[in-house]
């Protein structure tokens, strides 16, 4: 039960961080190159899509780490980590869902 609870929190944080960083990457890249881009809206959409796909390879490892840190920070902030420790969970057992989902 604890595994799915922690995994759900981690995946939610990962998606928020990953999509936020990827769209920030796209917005910054498009804003720097807006004068060089053609006037066609289809080409603008394709350019933004390809920049997004390129950013996935760059941002994925960062999003994994930032989501890990954000999950631990939220668990400490809302005393969930202390509650798990008081119930007898070891730190290795609590980090197991995060590490398994990151390596998958």
Buried (B, 14 or more C-beta within 10 A) or exposed (E): EBEEEBBEBBBBBBEBBBEEBBEEBBEEBBEEEEEEEEEEEEEBEEBBEEBBEBBBEEBEEEBBEBBBEBBBEBBEEEEBBEEBEEEEBEEEEBBBBBEEBBEE
